[in-house]
Amino acid sequence: MVRFTESLGMLDFLRELEQEEIPFSRNACIRAEGLEEVLYAVRPDYHGMAIRIRNLLNKAANDLSKKLITVQIVFKGKLERGATLRSLYRGEELPVHIIFGTPTSSEIDGTTVYRVSFGLTSP
């Protein structure tokens, strides 16, 4: 499993993605935390914020890929996969499928990991 050495709050991470040039070093492994807090804070307008986040990730995907940057987004709540992927957080069902679509999952060291690729062709 990759060791994620840089840790950022989700809002800080998104702010960095909005920069003209992505400030992360080549081969960086970034851990972003707090996505659920961001979505929870804008309730009930999850949809609008989720689309904004998805668009930022899609826009930055090419630059992140060129610099071989790996990003891990950590969830505190329970991820549930049914018809759509959602996070159960503070009694709310957060629609993270709007951001991540329907990712594939695998087990790594007893933890379920969802892998998502972003790019110009992402929904």
Sine and cosine of phi, psi and omega as CSV:
sin_phi,cos_phi,sin_psi,cos_psi,sin_omega,cos_omega
0.00,0.00,0.62,-0.78,-0.03,-1.00
-0.94,0.35,0.64,-0.77,0.06,-1.00
-1.00,-0.03,0.87,-0.50,-0.02,-1.00
-1.00,-0.06,0.94,-0.35,-0.15,-0.99
-1.00,-0.07,-0.46,0.89,0.01,-1.00
-0.98,-0.19,0.79,-0.62,0.00,-1.00
-0.85,-0.53,0.76,-0.65,-0.02,-1.00
-0.72,-0.69,0.47,-0.89,0.20,-0.98
-0.95,0.32,0.42,-0.91,-0.07,-1.00
-0.86,0.50,-0.68,0.73,0.00,-1.00
-0.89,0.45,-0.64,0.77,0.06,-1.00
-0.90,0.44,-0.68,0.74,0.03,-1.00
-0.87,0.49,-0.73,0.69,0.01,-1.00
-0.90,0.44,-0.62,0.78,0.04,-1.00
-0.87,0.49,-0.66,0.75,0.03,-1.00
-0.90,0.44,-0.59,0.80,0.01,-1.00
-0.92,0.39,-0.41,0.91,0.00,-1.00
-0.98,0.20,-0.19,0.98,-0.01,-1.00
-0.92,0.40,0.43,-0.90,0.01,-1.00
-0.88,0.48,-0.64,0.77,0.07,-1.00
-0.84,-0.55,0.77,-0.64,-0.02,-1.00
-0.92,0.40,0.82,-0.57,-0.14,-0.99
-0.99,0.13,0.05,1.00,-0.06,-1.00
-0.99,0.14,0.56,-0.83,-0.02,-1.00
-0.96,0.27,0.35,-0.94,0.02,-1.00
-0.86,0.51,0.65,-0.76,0.00,-1.00
0.92,0.40,0.29,0.96,0.01,-1.00
-0.91,0.41,0.53,-0.85,0.10,-1.00
-0.87,-0.49,0.96,-0.29,-0.15,-0.99
-0.95,-0.30,0.71,-0.70,0.04,-1.00
-0.93,-0.36,0.88,-0.48,0.02,-1.00
-0.94,-0.34,0.78,-0.62,-0.03,-1.00
-0.85,-0.53,0.52,-0.85,0.12,-0.99
0.96,-0.28,0.18,0.98,0.03,-1.00
-0.85,0.53,-0.67,0.74,-0.02,-1.00
-0.89,0.45,-0.63,0.78,0.03,-1.00
-0.90,0.44,-0.62,0.78,0.02,-1.00
-0.89,0.45,-0.75,0.66,0.00,-1.00
-0.92,0.40,-0.65,0.76,-0.01,-1.00
-0.89,0.46,-0.61,0.79,-0.04,-1.00
-0.91,0.41,-0.44,0.90,-0.05,-1.00
-0.99,-0.17,0.12,0.99,-0.05,-1.00
-0.82,0.57,0.62,-0.78,0.11,0.99
-1.00,-0.04,0.20,0.98,-0.04,-1.00
-1.00,0.04,0.80,0.61,0.02,-1.00
-0.87,0.49,-0.67,0.74,-0.13,-0.99
-0.84,0.54,-0.76,0.65,-0.03,-1.00
-0.87,0.49,-0.71,0.70,0.00,-1.00
-0.93,0.36,-0.64,0.77,0.00,-1.00
-0.88,0.47,-0.65,0.76,0.04,-1.00
-0.91,0.42,-0.65,0.76,0.02,-1.00
-0.88,0.48,-0.70,0.72,0.01,-1.00
-0.90,0.43,-0.71,0.70,0.03,-1.00
-0.85,0.52,-0.69,0.72,0.00,-1.00
-0.89,0.45,-0.65,0.76,0.05,-1.00
-0.89,0.45,-0.68,0.73,0.02,-1.00
-0.90,0.43,-0.67,0.74,0.04,-1.00
-0.90,0.44,-0.68,0.73,-0.01,-1.00
-0.89,0.45,-0.61,0.79,-0.05,-1.00
-1.00,0.07,-0.19,0.98,-0.14,-0.99
-0.82,0.57,-0.70,0.71,-0.04,-1.00
-0.90,0.44,-0.70,0.71,0.00,-1.00
-0.92,0.39,-0.65,0.76,0.05,-1.00
-0.89,0.47,-0.67,0.75,0.00,-1.00
-0.91,0.41,-0.70,0.71,0.01,-1.00
-0.86,0.52,-0.59,0.81,-0.01,-1.00
-1.00,-0.01,0.09,1.00,0.03,-1.00
0.84,0.55,0.67,0.75,-0.03,-1.00
-1.00,-0.03,0.73,-0.68,0.06,-1.00
-0.95,-0.31,0.71,-0.70,-0.02,-1.00
-0.86,-0.51,0.74,-0.67,0.09,-1.00
-0.91,-0.42,0.83,-0.56,0.06,-1.00
-0.96,-0.28,0.87,-0.50,-0.12,-0.99
-0.99,-0.13,0.72,-0.70,0.04,-1.00
-0.95,-0.31,0.68,-0.73,0.08,-1.00
-1.00,0.03,-0.59,0.81,0.00,-1.00
-0.98,0.19,0.05,-1.00,0.01,-1.00
-1.00,0.08,0.77,-0.64,0.09,-1.00
-1.00,0.06,0.75,-0.66,0.04,-1.00
-0.85,-0.52,0.72,-0.69,0.01,-1.00
-0.90,-0.44,0.92,-0.40,0.08,-1.00
-0.78,-0.63,-0.81,-0.58,0.10,-0.99
-0.89,0.46,-0.52,0.85,0.06,-1.00
-0.67,-0.74,0.32,-0.95,0.06,-1.00
-1.00,0.06,0.77,-0.64,0.02,-1.00
-0.60,-0.80,0.37,-0.93,0.06,-1.00
-0.94,-0.35,0.77,-0.64,0.07,-1.00
-1.00,-0.02,0.93,-0.36,-0.12,-0.99
-0.64,-0.77,0.85,-0.53,0.00,-1.00
0.77,0.64,0.66,0.75,0.04,-1.00
0.98,0.19,0.07,1.00,0.00,-1.00
-0.94,-0.35,0.54,-0.84,0.14,-0.99
-0.99,-0.13,0.97,-0.25,-0.04,-1.00
-1.00,0.02,0.81,-0.59,-0.11,-0.99
-0.99,0.16,0.95,0.32,-0.04,-1.00
-0.95,0.32,-0.19,0.98,0.08,-1.00
-0.89,0.46,-0.43,0.90,0.03,-1.00
-0.89,0.46,-0.56,0.83,0.00,-1.00
-1.00,0.09,-0.73,0.69,-0.21,-0.98
-0.96,-0.28,-0.09,1.00,-0.02,-1.00
0.93,0.37,-0.68,-0.73,0.02,-1.00
-0.87,-0.49,0.99,0.11,-0.07,-1.00
-0.95,0.30,0.35,-0.94,0.12,-0.99
-0.99,0.15,0.45,-0.89,0.01,-1.00
-0.84,-0.55,0.41,-0.91,0.10,-1.00
-0.49,-0.87,0.30,-0.96,0.03,-1.00
-0.99,-0.17,0.79,-0.61,0.08,-1.00
-0.76,-0.65,0.89,-0.46,-0.01,-1.00
0.78,0.63,0.66,0.75,0.05,-1.00
0.98,0.18,0.10,0.99,0.01,-1.00
-0.90,-0.43,0.70,-0.71,0.07,-1.00
-0.98,0.22,0.80,-0.60,-0.02,-1.00
-0.87,-0.49,0.73,-0.68,0.05,-1.00
-0.95,-0.30,0.77,-0.63,-0.01,-1.00
-0.95,-0.30,0.73,-0.69,-0.03,-1.00
-0.71,-0.70,0.67,-0.74,0.12,-0.99
-0.92,-0.40,0.67,-0.75,0.05,-1.00
-0.92,-0.39,0.46,-0.89,0.03,-1.00
-0.04,-1.00,-0.08,-1.00,-0.06,-1.00
-0.90,0.44,-0.36,0.93,-0.02,-1.00
-0.99,-0.12,0.01,1.00,0.02,-1.00
-0.91,0.41,0.52,-0.86,-0.03,-1.00
-0.91,0.43,0.00,0.00,0.00,0.00
